[in-house]
Amino acid sequence: MSSEQIFSQLIINLRNLVDALSLTPDVADALIPDGKPHEGEKQLWDYKEKLPRLPEKATDDDRKIFNAELGDLIKDAVSFHNAYGGYIVFGVTDKGKDRIKGIECDFDCADFNKRLNSYIGDNPIECDYRSMGVFAPNGEQRNIGFLLIPRRATGAIPVRFLKEGPLKINGGKCFNKETYVRIRDECRPAASISSDWVFLHSDRSPPGQRITEYRSNRISSSLPARDPDLVEFLGRSGALAKLREWIADPRSPVRLITGIGGLGKTTLAYRFAEEVTELGAGAVEQVLWLAAKVRTYSALKGEMVAVGRVDFDDLMSLHREILHVLHYESPVDDDDVETEELEERIIEALNIVPCLIVVDDIDSLEPEEQRRVVSSMNGIGLRTVGRELASSKILMTSRIDQGLPQTSVLKLAGLERDVFGHYVSNIARLFGIPAIYGETLDELYESSSGSPLFSASIVRLVKLGEGIKQAIETWKGQDGEDVRAFAFKREIERLSSPDARLLLAVILLGETSIHDLATILEITPKIVRDRISRLQSYHLLATSIRGSGDATIFVPSDLISVKEILKRHLGSQAATVQEACAKAEERSQSNSKSIGLAIRKIISDWKEGRANDAVISARKLQSQHPTNGDAFSIYGAALLKVSPPRAKEADLVLESARKLGCGRPELSSYIIQAKKLLEDWQGLYELTKSLSSTELHRDIWLDAFIAACTGLIKTAKIRGDWKRVAVLAFEVVQRISSKMQRQTVAPSFFQRLISIRFDFAREYFDAVAHYSPRAGDQLEVFEAAIKLGEFEIYLSDILKRALSALILWWGDVEKRPVIDDLAREILLRQIRRLEKLERSISTLPKPNPELLLIISSTNHDLSFRGSSYGTSTH
């Protein structure tokens, strides 16, 4: 029997043992055969060296540690239960020669079950525990603990944590209010990954029981046909994860998906409803889909199209349609029935059949009717909570947040950048045009803000004969008007004139503040705040907090192009707003001249040795111009000129200058100087990791990044965190290599970069060797040299050590009683790498003969030794 067959039989045996709730010597024989634990952990077992134990004279810290250890164990138990069930084995280490350590204390399983079930509510899990004697390879018998976690029955609702787990010493929580599942050797939240969620709701019973026991979890639904514009559902993993956790939460009945038009709110709701239908996720027994949308914009056709099915146009028709789908209709002659009575009948129906009710595109209704629908559906959902039967779920979509609590609102933005590339690729393939990639794809992403509707509309223009860059510009103009009108016109036409005037002012000003808007529009700051709040509910305004603590107000980038729609809505009032904004801009330009004169005086002060006077003048200038980035920049610079430099204050002020849009070229060097003085290496790392310069003779951002990594590496070495050292050093190697490949630099700068890259290559290699001291880990050391070779870094000292590490690794493998197919396959892969390495070095301008000889010799030696175990290089 092959090793794969043996392993498959082990899994089947263990699954049967779990389902038989077995805690017999058969379990010990399966998990520790002949006193030798299996290599690694799998979906059905986990090895732990020690049992959680509370000392006799326990301190508060002891209790915290004990509770945290039990918390981790509770998370593992729920994860196993939601998967196949399994065994946690105590007294066995993960690695090492003598892995059978044994246990020296008892385990109170009844107390453990009590603690576990206090976190999960009405779905009790009854674990069982037993200790058994196991003979170690040296013949000594040791006590080993076995905790049995039963499997969740097929079709049963997955167990979810209803409250957060105990705190760990580091401040984190053992688990969150989520649904966890065991996947391979990891216990993790199931909602985050689609395949985990599908597995969670699958048949997990042993193979022999599936045919007779398992029925599909699929439930009935009234979903309409899929939108023909939906080429492939992409991204939205974070949003789907939140909806999955919500469907499993028995006390949270309502969610609203919101965002501007064209982001895919309906698509997300539809995909989730499909998933619930297919998997039977949550405790619902039926899925209802009800839509108010009459017409929608088809990006593939470039026009408004009728929606296939419209289910309601007001609250009364929505109520009747719900009752109709649930076969719980009101009497035919009952035309005068009140809204409250229909709500009562719906709640009665949901008492019989818990449902997921999706109410799509509520904002197609008139504003007053929208409020009535949301209020009614929210009330219905809340009244299904706390019954013996599971609560029903109400999922709504709307461009407006409808005044619901933010905890009930899921806001959508554009697609993530990596997913966006895949989406555009699909659309291009559908239209039969060449792929769009590189900087052009970046420009498309920026112009469309990641909106599926906007990007598809732009790509459609390419299909019609436009070049892609021209298509982007064309879309921003009149040709994109229909799409933007679909996305925004409904909201804009419902704005009051005062709210519309404020929105137009923000578009014209770019970025502004409450104070500026109050001055320009001649209203009070309180009125400005009220209007901003209303506009934010339509997702037409955004705010961000500056480093100084001030808020700046702006419109999302995808809204800039709706200016003409807004001006038409305002009519003659638009001219008044434009004139007021133009005057404000003139005043701002006048301020810029006076600021420039003041800055020159401040620079003169510090150059002539009056640094303290420069600080006083700069502080006054900054206070006079609290929204001017240049004023903040010169104040931060002045703080660095005094002795000793006031670096902490300067860092905060310069960050404000950056966020206020300061364009002075020296700002970058001031920011870097402040962070270096503070030794804020992490802050400098975060600031510089994605910035670069195109200058021939220097790159201040790269230099600062290298300084940050150097500081972080020193700190990591003090902590003994050699893996972190390796990661940071390799990042520097990658960053320098990328710059040299992408950009032409001056010869002297090039040589300096080469020297620094070699230094960090050695730093990286040494760090890997440091955290891989054992013979069995030496393969990682060899692979570190191979990774450096991918950047054409072939340093003789590194390669010689790497070859020695490879030989040491295989020597350790040869000591094993049995060399399996996997080990032979790994050796074969390394032999091929040696051949490739030899070819690469031989093509260098000045190949090292000694090094080539050592590589060749190592290759021949390992090939010969591997052949005796059935490994062939052919």
C-alpha positions in Angstrom: 0.0 0.0 0.0 1.4 3.4 -1.0 2.0 6.2 1.5 -1.0 8.1 0.0 -3.3 5.1 0.4 -2.1 4.7 4.0 -2.8 8.3 4.8 -6.3 8.2 3.1 -7.1 5.1 5.2 -6.0 7.0 8.4 -8.3 9.9 7.6 -11.3 7.6 7.0 -10.6 5.7 10.3 -10.3 8.9 12.3 -13.5 10.3 10.8 -15.3 7.1 11.8 -13.7 7.2 15.3 -14.9 10.8 15.8 -18.4 10.0 14.7 -18.4 7.0 17.1 -17.4 9.5 19.9 -14.5 7.1 20.5 -11.8 7.7 23.2 -10.2 4.3 23.1 -6.6 3.1 22.5 -7.5 2.9 18.9 -7.4 6.7 18.9 -4.0 6.8 20.4 -2.8 4.2 17.9 -4.1 6.2 15.0 -2.6 9.6 16.1 0.6 8.3 17.7 1.4 5.1 15.8 4.3 3.1 17.4 4.9 6.1 19.6 5.7 8.4 16.7 3.3 11.4 16.1 2.5 12.2 12.5 4.5 14.9 10.7 2.4 18.1 11.0 -1.2 18.6 11.9 -4.3 18.1 9.7 -8.0 18.8 9.7 -8.8 16.0 12.2 -6.1 16.5 14.9 -3.9 19.1 16.6 -0.9 18.4 18.9 -0.3 20.6 21.9 2.7 20.3 24.2 0.9 21.3 27.5 -2.5 21.3 29.1 -3.8 24.7 30.3 -2.9 24.8 34.0 -3.6 27.3 36.8 -1.0 27.4 39.6 -2.1 26.8 43.2 -1.3 30.3 44.3 -2.3 32.0 41.2 -1.8 35.7 40.5 -4.0 37.9 38.3 -1.5 37.5 35.5 -1.6 33.7 35.9 -5.4 33.8 35.6 -5.2 35.9 32.5 -2.8 33.5 30.9 -4.9 30.5 31.9 -8.1 32.1 30.6 -6.3 33.0 27.3 -5.1 29.4 26.9 -8.6 28.1 27.5 -9.9 30.7 25.1 -7.6 29.5 22.3 -8.7 25.9 23.1 -12.4 26.9 22.9 -11.7 28.5 19.4 -10.1 25.3 18.3 -12.9 23.2 19.6 -15.6 25.2 17.8 -13.5 25.2 14.6 -13.2 21.4 14.7 -16.9 20.9 15.6 -17.9 23.0 12.6 -15.7 20.9 10.3 -15.2 17.1 10.8 -14.8 17.1 14.5 -11.5 15.8 15.7 -9.0 15.3 18.5 -6.7 17.7 20.3 -3.7 15.7 21.7 -1.9 17.1 24.8 1.7 16.2 25.7 3.0 16.1 22.1 5.2 18.8 20.5 4.9 19.8 16.8 8.6 19.3 16.0 11.8 17.8 17.3 13.1 14.3 17.9 11.6 13.5 21.3 8.1 14.7 20.6 6.3 12.6 23.3 6.5 14.9 26.4 3.6 13.7 28.4 1.3 15.6 30.7 1.5 16.1 34.5 -1.9 17.6 35.4 -5.6 16.8 35.0 -8.1 18.4 32.7 -11.5 19.4 34.0 -13.6 18.7 30.8 -16.9 19.6 32.5 -15.6 23.0 33.4 -14.2 23.4 29.8 -17.6 22.5 28.3 -19.3 25.0 30.6 -17.0 27.7 29.5 -17.2 26.8 25.8 -21.0 26.8 25.8 -21.2 30.1 27.5 -19.8 31.6 24.3 -22.1 29.9 21.8 -25.6 30.1 23.2 -28.2 27.5 22.2 -25.9 25.1 20.3 -24.2 23.1 23.0 -21.0 21.1 22.2 -20.1 18.3 24.5 -16.4 17.5 24.3 -15.0 14.4 26.1 -11.5 13.9 27.5 -9.3 10.9 28.5 -5.7 10.4 29.3 -3.9 7.3 28.1 -0.5 5.8 28.4 1.6 5.9 25.2 5.1 4.4 24.8 7.7 6.8 23.5 10.3 5.5 21.0 12.8 5.0 23.8 10.4 2.6 25.5 9.2 4.9 28.3 5.5 5.2 28.9 4.0 8.7 29.2 0.5 10.0 29.9 -1.0 11.7 26.9 -4.3 13.6 27.0 -7.0 13.3 24.2 -9.8 15.8 23.9 -12.6 14.6 21.6 -14.6 17.3 19.7 -17.7 15.9 18.1 -18.7 16.7 14.5 -21.6 19.1 13.9 -24.4 17.1 12.4 -25.0 17.4 8.6 -27.5 20.1 8.0 -27.2 21.6 11.5 -26.6 25.4 11.7 -22.9 26.2 12.1 -21.9 27.2 15.6 -21.1 30.9 16.0 -19.4 32.8 18.8 -22.0 35.2 20.3 -19.4 37.2 22.3 -15.7 37.8 22.1 -13.1 35.6 23.6 -10.8 36.3 26.6 -8.0 38.8 26.3 -4.5 37.6 25.6 -1.4 39.1 27.3 -0.6 41.1 24.1 -4.1 42.7 24.3 -5.6 40.8 21.4 -8.7 38.6 21.7 -8.7 34.8 21.5 -11.6 35.0 19.0 -14.2 37.4 17.7 -18.0 37.2 17.3 -17.6 35.0 14.1 -18.0 31.5 12.8 -14.8 29.6 12.9 -13.9 26.4 11.0 -10.9 24.0 10.9 -9.2 24.1 7.4 -6.2 21.8 7.1 -4.1 22.7 10.2 -5.7 26.2 10.8 -8.7 27.4 12.8 -10.0 30.5 11.1 -13.1 32.6 10.4 -15.1 30.8 7.8 -16.8 33.9 6.3 -13.6 35.4 5.0 -12.9 32.8 2.2 -15.6 31.6 -0.2 -14.3 28.0 -0.3 -14.3 27.9 3.6 -17.9 29.1 3.6 -19.0 26.5 1.1 -17.2 23.7 3.1 -18.9 24.9 6.3 -22.3 24.2 4.8 -21.3 21.0 3.0 -21.8 17.3 3.9 -19.0 16.5 6.3 -20.1 13.0 7.4 -17.8 10.0 6.8 -17.9 8.7 3.2 -19.9 5.6 4.0 -22.8 7.6 5.4 -23.2 10.3 2.7 -25.6 8.4 0.4 -28.2 7.6 3.0 -27.9 10.6 5.3 -27.1 13.7 3.2 -29.7 15.9 1.5 -28.7 19.2 -0.3 -29.1 22.3 1.9 -30.5 24.2 -1.1 -33.7 26.2 -0.2 -36.5 27.7 -2.2 -36.2 31.2 -3.6 -37.9 33.7 -5.8 -34.7 35.1 -7.4 -35.1 36.6 -10.9 -32.9 35.8 -13.8 -29.3 36.9 -13.5 -28.5 40.3 -14.9 -27.2 39.8 -18.5 -24.5 42.5 -17.8 -23.0 40.3 -15.1 -20.0 38.7 -16.9 -18.4 37.2 -13.8 -18.8 38.1 -10.1 -15.5 39.4 -8.9 -14.1 40.8 -5.7 -16.3 42.1 -2.8 -14.7 39.5 -0.5 -14.8 41.8 2.5 -18.5 42.8 1.8 -19.5 39.1 1.4 -17.7 38.2 4.6 -19.7 40.8 6.5 -22.9 39.5 5.0 -22.1 35.9 5.8 -21.4 36.8 9.5 -24.6 38.8 9.5 -26.8 35.9 8.3 -25.4 33.8 11.1 -26.1 36.4 13.8 -29.5 35.6 15.3 -29.9 39.1 16.9 -29.1 41.4 13.9 -32.0 41.2 11.5 -31.4 44.1 9.1 -28.7 45.2 6.7 -28.6 47.9 4.0 -26.1 47.9 1.1 -25.5 51.5 0.1 -23.3 53.5 -2.3 -23.5 55.5 -5.5 -25.1 54.1 -8.6 -23.1 51.7 -10.7 -21.0 50.1 -7.9 -22.8 46.8 -8.0 -25.1 46.9 -4.9 -27.7 44.8 -6.7 -25.0 42.4 -8.0 -23.6 41.9 -4.5 -27.1 41.3 -3.0 -28.0 38.9 -5.8 -24.7 36.9 -5.3 -25.3 36.7 -1.6 -28.9 35.6 -2.1 -27.7 32.9 -4.5 -25.2 31.7 -2.0 -27.7 31.5 0.8 -30.1 29.6 -1.6 -27.4 27.2 -2.7 -25.9 26.5 0.7 -28.8 26.9 3.0 -26.6 29.3 5.0 -28.1 30.8 8.2 -31.3 29.5 9.7 -33.6 30.9 6.9 -35.8 28.5 5.0 -36.7 30.7 2.0 -35.2 33.6 0.0 -37.5 36.3 -1.3 -36.3 38.9 -3.9 -38.4 42.0 -4.4 -37.3 44.8 -6.7 -38.6 48.4 -7.2 -36.2 49.3 -10.1 -38.0 49.9 -13.4 -35.1 50.8 -15.7 -31.4 50.5 -15.3 -28.3 51.5 -17.4 -26.7 48.7 -19.4 -23.0 49.4 -19.9 -22.8 46.7 -22.5 -25.5 48.3 -24.6 -24.8 51.9 -23.7 -28.4 52.7 -22.9 -31.2 52.6 -20.4 -33.0 49.3 -20.5 -36.2 48.0 -18.8 -35.7 45.7 -15.8 -37.3 42.2 -16.4 -39.4 42.2 -13.2 -40.8 45.0 -11.0 -42.3 43.7 -7.8 -43.5 46.8 -5.9 -43.9 50.6 -6.3 -44.9 51.6 -2.8 -45.1 50.1 0.7 -48.6 48.6 0.3 -47.6 46.7 -2.9 -44.4 45.5 -1.2 -46.3 44.1 1.7 -48.8 42.3 -0.6 -46.0 40.9 -2.7 -44.2 39.4 0.3 -47.5 37.8 1.4 -48.1 36.5 -2.1 -44.7 34.9 -2.4 -45.1 33.3 1.1 -48.6 32.0 0.1 -50.0 33.9 3.0 -52.2 36.3 1.1 -54.8 38.8 2.4 -58.4 38.2 1.4 -59.2 39.2 -2.2 -62.0 41.6 -1.1 -59.9 43.2 1.6 -59.0 46.4 -0.3 -59.1 48.7 2.7 -56.6 46.7 4.8 -54.3 49.0 6.8 -50.5 48.9 6.6 -50.2 47.8 10.2 -52.5 44.8 9.6 -50.4 43.7 6.6 -47.3 43.9 8.7 -48.9 41.7 11.4 -49.7 39.1 8.7 -46.1 39.2 7.4 -44.8 38.6 10.9 -47.2 35.7 11.3 -46.0 34.2 8.1 -42.3 34.6 9.1 -43.2 32.8 12.4 -43.9 29.8 10.2 -41.1 30.2 7.6 -38.0 32.2 8.5 -36.8 34.1 5.4 -34.1 36.2 3.9 -36.1 39.0 2.2 -34.1 41.1 -0.3 -35.7 44.5 -1.1 -33.7 46.0 -4.0 -33.3 49.6 -5.1 -35.5 51.2 -2.5 -34.5 54.7 -3.7 -36.4 54.2 -7.0 -39.4 55.2 -4.9 -40.3 58.7 -3.9 -38.5 60.0 -0.8 -41.4 59.7 1.6 -42.2 56.2 0.4 -38.6 55.2 0.8 -38.7 56.2 4.5 -42.0 54.3 5.0 -40.5 51.1 3.4 -37.3 51.2 5.4 -39.2 51.9 8.6 -41.6 49.1 8.0 -39.1 46.5 7.0 -36.8 47.4 9.9 -39.7 47.0 12.3 -40.7 43.6 10.8 -37.1 42.3 11.0 -36.8 43.4 14.7 -40.0 41.7 15.6 -38.8 38.3 14.4 -35.9 38.3 16.9 -36.1 36.5 20.2 -38.6 33.8 19.2 -38.3 30.1 19.4 -38.0 30.0 15.6 -34.9 31.6 14.0 -35.2 35.3 13.1 -35.8 36.4 9.6 -33.3 38.6 7.7 -34.1 41.8 5.8 -31.4 42.9 3.2 -32.1 46.2 1.4 -30.2 48.1 -1.3 -30.3 51.9 -1.7 -28.0 54.7 -2.8 -28.9 56.5 0.4 -28.2 55.2 3.9 -31.8 55.9 4.8 -31.0 57.0 8.4 -30.3 53.5 9.6 -27.6 53.0 12.3 -24.2 52.7 10.8 -23.8 49.2 12.3 -26.7 48.2 10.0 -25.2 49.8 6.9 -22.7 48.2 4.5 -21.1 50.9 2.3 -19.7 50.0 -1.1 -16.9 51.7 -2.9 -15.2 50.9 -6.2 -13.6 47.5 -6.9 -10.2 46.7 -5.4 -7.3 47.5 -7.7 -6.3 43.8 -8.4 -9.9 42.7 -8.9 -10.5 45.8 -11.2 -7.8 44.5 -13.6 -9.5 41.1 -13.8 -12.9 42.8 -14.4 -11.6 45.0 -17.2 -9.9 42.0 -18.8 -13.3 40.2 -18.9 -15.1 43.2 -20.4 -12.3 43.7 -23.0 -12.6 40.0 -23.9 -16.4 40.3 -24.2 -16.1 43.3 -26.5 -13.3 41.6 -28.6 -10.7 44.3 -28.0 -7.1 44.1 -26.9 -6.3 43.8 -23.2 -5.7 47.0 -21.2 -2.9 47.0 -18.8 0.0 49.0 -17.2 -0.3 52.7 -16.8 -3.4 52.8 -19.0 -5.2 50.5 -16.7 -4.1 52.7 -13.7 -5.5 55.7 -15.5 -8.8 53.9 -16.3 -9.0 52.9 -12.6 -8.5 56.5 -11.4 -11.0 57.9 -13.9 -13.7 55.4 -13.1 -12.9 55.2 -9.3 -13.1 51.4 -9.7 -16.8 51.6 -10.6 -17.8 48.6 -12.7 -20.5 50.6 -14.5 -18.1 53.6 -15.3 -15.2 51.4 -16.4 -17.4 49.2 -18.7 -18.9 52.3 -20.2 -15.4 53.6 -21.0 -14.2 50.3 -22.5 -17.4 50.2 -24.6 -16.2 53.5 -26.3 -13.0 51.6 -27.3 -15.2 49.0 -28.9 -16.8 51.7 -30.9 -13.5 52.9 -32.3 -12.0 55.3 -29.7 -8.4 54.9 -28.5 -8.4 54.0 -24.8 -6.9 57.4 -23.7 -9.2 59.3 -25.9 -12.1 57.1 -24.6 -11.3 58.2 -21.0 -11.4 61.9 -22.0 -14.5 61.4 -24.1 -16.3 59.7 -21.2 -15.4 62.7 -18.9 -17.2 65.0 -21.4 -20.7 64.8 -23.0 -20.4 61.2 -24.0 -20.4 60.1 -20.4 -23.4 62.2 -19.5 -25.9 59.3 -19.7 -23.9 57.1 -17.4 -23.3 59.8 -14.8 -26.9 60.8 -15.0 -27.9 57.2 -14.2 -25.4 57.2 -11.3 -26.2 60.6 -9.8 -29.1 62.4 -11.4 -31.7 60.8 -9.2 -29.9 62.0 -6.0 -29.1 65.5 -7.4 -32.7 66.2 -8.6 -33.9 65.4 -5.1 -31.6 67.9 -3.5 -33.0 71.1 -2.1 -31.5 74.3 -3.6 -29.5 75.1 -0.5 -27.9 71.6 -0.4 -27.2 71.8 -4.1 -25.5 75.2 -3.8 -23.2 73.8 -1.1 -22.3 70.8 -3.2 -21.5 72.9 -6.2 -19.3 75.2 -4.0 -17.3 72.1 -2.8 -16.9 70.9 -6.4 -15.6 74.3 -7.5 -13.3 74.8 -4.6 -11.8 71.2 -4.7 -11.0 70.9 -1.0 -12.5 73.2 1.6 -13.6 73.6 5.2 -16.8 74.3 7.1 -15.5 77.9 7.9 -14.7 78.6 4.2 -18.1 77.3 3.1 -19.9 79.4 5.7 -18.0 82.5 4.5 -18.6 81.9 0.8 -22.3 81.0 1.1 -23.0 83.5 3.8 -24.5 81.0 6.2 -23.6 79.9 9.7 -21.2 76.9 10.4 -24.1 75.0 12.0 -26.2 75.2 8.8 -23.1 74.1 6.8 -22.8 71.0 9.1 -26.5 70.2 8.7 -26.2 70.3 4.9 -23.0 68.3 4.8 -24.8 65.6 6.9 -27.6 65.4 4.3 -25.3 65.3 1.4 -23.2 62.5 3.0 -26.3 60.4 3.4 -26.4 60.5 -0.5 -22.6 59.7 -0.7 -22.1 63.0 -2.4 -19.6 64.5 0.0 -16.6 63.1 1.9 -14.4 64.3 4.7 -10.9 63.5 6.0 -9.0 64.5 9.1 -5.8 66.4 8.7 -2.8 65.9 10.9 -3.6 69.1 12.7 -7.0 67.7 13.7 -8.9 69.9 11.2 -11.4 68.3 8.8 -11.3 68.9 5.1 -14.4 68.5 2.9 -14.3 67.3 -0.7 -16.3 65.4 -3.3 -15.3 61.9 -4.3 -13.3 61.9 -7.6 -16.1 60.2 -9.5 -18.4 63.2 -8.7 -16.3 65.9 -10.3 -17.8 65.3 -13.7 -21.4 65.9 -12.5 -20.9 69.6 -12.3 -23.0 70.3 -15.4 -25.9 68.1 -14.1 -25.8 70.1 -10.9 -25.7 73.5 -12.6 -28.8 72.6 -14.7 -30.6 71.6 -11.5 -29.7 74.9 -9.9 -30.5 77.1 -12.9 -29.7 80.7 -12.4 -28.6 80.1 -8.8 -25.5 78.3 -10.1 -24.0 81.6 -11.4 -24.2 83.1 -7.9 -22.3 80.2 -6.4 -19.7 80.4 -9.1 -19.1 84.1 -8.6 -18.7 83.7 -4.8 -16.2 80.9 -5.3 -14.2 82.9 -7.9 -13.9 85.8 -5.4 -12.7 83.4 -2.7 -10.0 82.1 -5.1 -8.9 85.7 -5.8 -8.5 86.3 -2.1 -6.6 83.0 -1.7 -4.1 84.1 -4.5 -3.5 87.4 -2.7 -2.9 85.5 0.5 -0.3 83.3 -1.4 1.8 86.4 -2.2 1.9 87.6 1.4 2.7 84.0 2.6 5.6 83.9 0.1 7.1 87.1 1.4 6.8 85.9 5.0 8.5 82.6 4.2 11.4 84.4 2.6 11.8 86.5 5.8 11.7 83.3 8.0 14.4 81.6 5.9 16.6 84.7 6.2 16.2 84.6 10.0 17.5 81.1 10.4 20.3 81.5 7.9 21.5 84.5 9.9 21.5 82.6 13.2 18.1 83.7 14.5 16.5 80.3 14.6 14.3 81.1 17.6 12.9 84.2 15.9 12.2 82.1 12.8 10.1 79.7 14.9 8.1 82.6 16.4 7.4 84.2 13.0 6.6 80.8 11.4 4.2 79.9 14.2 2.4 83.2 13.7 2.2 82.7 10.0 0.7 79.2 10.4 -1.9 80.4 12.9 -2.9 83.2 10.5 -3.3 80.6 7.6 -4.6 77.4 9.2 -5.4 75.8 5.9 -2.2 76.7 4.0 0.2 73.8 3.5 3.2 76.1 2.8 2.7 77.9 6.1 2.8 74.6 7.9 5.8 73.5 6.0 7.9 76.5 6.9 6.9 76.2 10.5 8.0 72.6 10.6 11.3 73.5 9.0 11.9 76.2 11.5 11.3 73.8 14.4 14.1 71.6 13.0 16.6 74.6 12.8 16.6 75.4 16.5 19.1 73.7 18.8 18.2 71.1 19.9 15.7 70.4 17.1 12.1 70.2 18.2 11.6 67.0 16.1 8.4 65.7 17.7 6.5 69.0 17.1 8.0 69.3 13.6 6.9 65.8 12.6 3.3 66.6 13.4 3.4 70.0 11.7 5.0 68.6 8.6 2.5 65.8 8.4 -0.2 68.5 8.4 1.6 70.3 5.6 1.7 67.2 3.5 -2.1 66.5 4.0 -2.9 70.2 3.2 -1.3 69.7 -0.2 1.9 71.7 0.3 3.8 71.7 -3.0 7.2 73.0 -1.8 10.0 70.6 -3.0 11.9 70.7 0.3 9.0 69.4 2.3 10.1 65.8 1.6 13.5 66.3 3.1 12.1 68.0 6.2 9.7 65.1 6.8 12.5 62.6 6.4 14.8 64.6 8.7 12.2 64.8 11.5 11.5 61.1 11.4 15.2 60.2 11.5 15.8 62.5 14.5 12.9 60.8 16.2 14.1 57.4 15.1 10.6 56.7 14.0 11.7 53.9 11.7 8.3 52.4 11.3 6.7 55.7 10.4 9.5 56.4 7.9 9.1 52.9 6.5 5.3 53.3 6.0 5.9 56.8 4.4 8.6 55.8 1.9 7.7 52.2 1.0 5.7 53.2 -2.1 7.5 56.5 -3.1 10.4 57.0 -5.5 12.3 59.7 -7.3 13.3 59.9 -11.0 16.4 62.0 -10.4 19.6 60.6 -12.0 22.0 61.2 -9.1 19.9 60.4 -6.1 16.6 59.1 -4.7 15.7 60.6 -1.3 12.8 58.3 -0.9 14.8 55.2 -1.5 17.6 56.4 0.8 15.0 57.1 3.5 13.5 53.7 3.0 16.9 52.1 3.4 17.5 54.1 6.5 14.1 53.0 7.9 14.8 49.3 7.2 18.2 49.6 8.7 16.7 51.0 11.9 13.9 48.4 12.0 16.5 45.6 11.4 18.5 46.8 14.4 15.4 46.7 16.6 14.4 43.2 15.2 17.9 41.9 16.1 17.6 43.1 19.6 14.3 41.2 19.9 15.8 38.2 18.2 13.2 38.3 15.5 15.4 37.0 12.6 12.5 36.4 10.3 11.6 40.1 10.5 15.2 40.9 9.7 15.1 38.6 6.6 11.8 40.2 5.4 13.1 43.8 5.7 16.5 43.0 4.2 14.9 41.3 1.2 12.5 44.3 0.7 15.6 46.5 0.3 17.1 44.1 -2.2 13.8 44.0 -4.2 13.4 47.8 -4.1 16.9 48.5 -5.3 16.7 45.9 -8.0 13.4 47.3 -9.3 14.8 50.8 -9.5 17.9 49.6 -11.5 15.7 47.7 -13.9 13.1 50.4 -14.3 15.2 53.6 -14.4 18.5 54.9 -15.8 20.7 56.4 -13.1 24.1 58.1 -13.0 27.1 55.6 -13.0 28.3 56.7 -9.5 24.7 56.3 -8.1 24.4 53.0 -9.8 27.6 51.7 -8.2 26.4 52.9 -4.8 23.1 51.1 -5.2 25.0 47.9 -6.2 27.1 48.0 -3.1 24.1 48.6 -0.8 22.2 45.8 -2.5 25.1 43.4 -1.8 25.2 44.4 1.9 21.5 43.8 2.3 21.7 40.5 0.3 24.2 39.3 2.9 22.0 40.6 5.7 19.0 38.7 4.3 21.0 35.4 3.9 22.6 35.6 7.3 19.1 36.2 8.9 17.7 33.1 7.1 20.6 31.0 8.3 20.1 32.4 11.8 16.5 31.2 12.1 17.2 27.9 10.3 20.0 26.4 12.6 18.8 22.7 12.4 20.0 20.4 9.6 16.5 19.7 8.6 15.9 23.5 8.0 19.0 24.0 5.8 16.9 23.8 2.7 15.5 27.3 3.5 19.1 28.6 3.6 19.8 27.2 0.1 16.5 28.6 -1.2 17.5 32.1 0.2 20.5 32.0 -2.2 18.2 30.9 -5.1 15.8 33.9 -4.4 18.8 36.3 -4.5 19.8 34.7 -7.8 16.5 35.7 -9.3 17.9 39.3 -9.0 21.2 38.2 -10.5 23.0 38.4 -7.2 25.6 35.7 -7.3 28.0 36.3 -4.3 30.6 33.6 -3.9 30.5 33.6 -0.1 26.7 33.2 -0.1 26.6 30.5 -2.7 29.3 28.4 -1.1 27.4 28.5 2.2 24.1 27.7 0.4 25.7 24.7 -1.3 27.0 23.4 2.1 23.5 23.9 3.6 21.9 21.9 0.8 24.3 19.0 1.3 23.7 19.2 5.1 19.9 19.0 4.5 20.1 15.9 2.3 22.4 14.3 4.8 19.8 14.8 7.5 17.1 13.3 5.2 19.3 10.2 4.6 19.2 9.6 8.4 15.5 9.0 8.3 14.3 5.3 8.5 12.3 5.8 5.3 12.8 8.4 2.6 9.4 9.0 1.0 8.4 10.2 -2.4 8.0 13.8 -1.3 11.6 14.0 -0.1 12.9 12.5 -3.3 10.8 15.0 -5.3 12.1 17.9 -3.3 15.7 16.7 -4.0 15.0 16.5 -7.7 13.8 20.1 -7.7 17.0 21.2 -6.0 19.1 19.4 -8.5 17.3 21.2 -11.3 17.9 24.4 -9.5 21.6 23.7 -9.4 21.7 23.1 -13.1 19.9 26.4 -13.7 22.3 28.2 -11.3 25.3 26.7 -13.1 24.0 27.9 -16.5 23.2 31.4 -15.2 26.7 31.9 -13.6 28.4 30.5 -16.7 26.8 33.3 -18.9 28.1 36.1 -16.6 30.8 38.5 -18.2 33.3 37.1 -15.7 32.2 33.7 -14.4 33.9 32.3 -11.3 35.6 29.0 -12.3 36.0 27.9 -8.7 32.3 28.5 -7.9 31.2 26.7 -11.1 33.3 23.7 -10.1 31.7 23.6 -6.6 28.2 23.8 -8.0 28.9 21.0 -10.6 30.5 18.8 -7.9 27.5 19.3 -5.5 25.1 18.5 -8.4 26.9 15.3 -9.2 27.2 14.3 -5.6 23.5 14.8 -4.8 22.4 13.2 -8.1 24.5 10.1 -7.2 23.2 9.9 -3.7 19.6 10.5 -4.7 19.7 7.8 -7.4 20.3 5.2 -4.7 16.8 6.1 -3.4 15.1 6.1 -6.7 15.6 9.8 -7.6 16.4 10.5 -11.2 17.3 13.9 -12.7 15.6 12.9 -16.0 
